Amino acid sequence: MSNTDQIICRICDEGRLDTRIMKNTIEYQGVQYKLQAVYSVCDFCGSEQATGDELRVNKQAMIELRKVVHELFAR
């Protein structure tokens, strides 16, 4: 999803959502990793939220990280 899609905020029903990307540090199996997270911010009320597409992208990133970690520990 791009910023030009102009989704209306589900919280205030006034603003438009602007897609953002940030790096989160997470711990998985005792090791810290940087994982990219996608979310949106309303340009009217400032609420942070994730659309369905953004949630799917974030979930897929976590699934991929788990696969990599399990392959490393399996060696």
N, C-alpha and C positions, 0 to 999 in steps of 0.2 A: 504494500500500500504506500502511496506517495502522499506528500503533503497537499497535493492538488485535489485529492479526493474529497476533502472538506466534509468530514463526518461531524454531525451535530453532537455536542456533549450530552451524554445520557444523565448526567448529574443535574445540570442547570437548565438544559434545553435552550440555551442562549448562544453559547460559544461554539467555536470550531476546534476540532482536535488537531494538534500538531504532533507528528511522530518524532520521537526522540530515541536515541540509542545510548546506552551506558554500559560500562564494564562493572560487573559485580564480582567480588571475591567470594567464592563459596568453598566450603570444605566438603570433600567427598572421600571416604575411605581414609581419613586421617591426613589428606594432602590438600593444600589450598590451590585453587585454580581460578583464573580470570575467565569469566563467562559473559558474553555479550547479551544484553537484555534489551528488548524493544518495548516501548510503551508510548502513551500519548499524554499530552498536557492540554487542557482546555485554555484557550486564549481569553476567556471571559472570567471564569471562576477559579482557574488555576489548579483544578483537581487533576491528579495523576491517575490514569486508568489504562487498561489494556483492552484492545478490541479482540474479537475472536481470532482474527488473523495473527495479531501480535502474540497472543497466547500460544497459538500453534507453533509459531517460529521459535518462541522461547522454550517450549516443550521439546521440540526437535533438537535444539542446541544441547539441552540437558541429556537427551537420549544419546546423542553423538558422543558427548563427553564420557558418559558411562561406558559406552562401547570401547573407547580408547583406553580408559582406566582399566577395564577388565582384561583387555588384551595385554597391557603392560604387566599386570599382576599375574597373568597366566603363564608368563615366560619362565 
